[in-house]
Amino acid sequence: MKRIFTLLTLIGLTGSAWAQCTPDASNTTDLITPSPQDLNTNLEVGIPYDETITLNVPADTTIFILTVDIDSVTISNVNGLPSGINYQCQNSNCSTPGGQQGCVSIFGTPDQAGTYNVILDITVHTASTTLPQTETITVIVSEPNSVANLTAEQVGLTVYPNPVKESANVRFNMSSESEVSVRVFNVLGGVVYQSQELGSVGVNSIELPSQSWNAGYYLLNIEIDGKQFNQKFSIIR
């Protein structure tokens, strides 16, 4: 059940109109294509965004110790989308039958910078019951043509080792002394760590207290003088 909800959480950067999209027929095994770690949740004001995500909904799932058939999985509501971003499913009710492929087209041109918590209402339908779930994913929209859009590579932002087994270390470069805001998000958009640091000229290093964090994918976000940089990493146990 958790695998289905995680799958659908990662397609949440969407709107409400309907149009036909085409699933990727070359991949019928992965729950979601592109994979979660490859899904871009960093957008830029004025830059068009367009991506089609393919869903391979399982024919059944396990609830406690029982295996039940899945009739369909439906995205029933999406709130908190960045202004200018919409979604279109493969059919008008955003429903994918169990054992079949579905898809979602994510498109639009964001027109307002900010950090958005997109909230999804998801329903799994079985023969005997419906199983609702609410999930959240964080989307960052940056200002156009600004230093805020420099890549992590250009400031040398690195998380190592990656994947992380115990402690995670962060390294980045600064050209002047400044306050640094550090945040780490999990795949559901929840903040698992945040701190304020005083960065110095040159190479800076920070150790994250990741020993107690669950295995999975994470997004590191640092803010320096109003400029945001992101780096994805994973934890394995």
Secondary structure, 3 states (H helix, E strand, C coil): CHHHHHHHHCCCCCCCEECCCCCCCCCCCCCEECCHHHCCCEEECCCCEEEEEEEECCCEEEECCEEEEEEEEEEEEEECCCCCEEEEECCCCCEEECCCEEEEEEEECCCCCEEEEEEEEEEEEECCCEEEEEEEEEEEEECCCCHHHCCCCCCCCEEECCCECCCEEEEEEECCCEEEEEEEEECCCCEEEEEEEEECCEEEEEEECHHHCCCEEEEEEEEECCEEEEEEEEECC
